[in-house]
Amino acid sequence: MNYKFYNDFEMLYLIKEGNELAYNIMFLKYEKYIWKIVLESYPYNSKNEDLVQEGRIVLHNCILGYNSYMNVSFFSYFTICLKRKIYREIKKPYYDGYLSLNEE
């Protein structure tokens, strides 16, 4: 099934109306994109599954929190949120180690 033909604006409207099928279509549509961003950001890691799961959570939050009156598309909004979360998760061990070294 080619998910490119589904309009994000229409899918988000249907999701707000309570349509579960539209919700599932949005997840299937953006699943490969989440994997793409994760593998571009951190290609050689055993935490890729965890990062993809974080990406799914970000997608869920973006679907629920997207405001159609913003002057940005859902794709752009989701991309910014996803990259921010993934980069934060990648850098978290470095910051945690840095903070624990400075506390001593």
C-alpha positions, -999 to 999 in steps of 0.1 A, spaced: 0 0 0 14 34 -9 8 58 20 21 88 0 -15 94 -13 -29 99 22 -30 136 31 -17 143 66 -42 171 71 -72 148 63 -57 120 84 -53 143 114 -88 155 111 -101 119 110 -79 110 141 -94 139 160 -128 125 151 -118 92 166 -110 72 135 -86 43 145 -78 34 109 -65 69 102 -43 66 133 -29 33 121 -23 47 86 -3 76 101 19 52 120 25 30 90 32 60 68 59 74 91 74 41 104 101 40 76 108 77 81 115 71 118 139 43 109 156 66 83 162 94 108 174 70 135 199 52 112 212 85 98 217 99 133 232 68 150 239 41 124 260 16 145 243 11 178 225 -16 196 200 11 209 184 16 175 152 -3 185 149 19 216 154 51 195 127 39 171 104 33 200 111 68 212 103 80 177 69 63 178 62 80 211 71 113 195 49 106 165 20 98 189 26 131 208 28 151 176 -4 136 163 -22 146 194 -5 180 198 -4 193 163 -23 225 157 -35 230 121 -33 268 126 5 267 128 21 278 96 41 246 93 32 212 78 28 182 100 58 166 83 80 195 93 67 197 128 72 159 133 107 161 118 118 188 142 104 171 172 118 137 162 153 149 155 154 169 188 143 139 208 168 115 191 197 138 195 188 144 231 187 106 237 220 101 219 238 127 240 222 118 273 249 93 284 276 119 277 258 145 298 250 121 326 287 110 328 298 146 327 275 156 355 285 126 377 322 134 372 317 170 382 297 161 414 327 143 429 
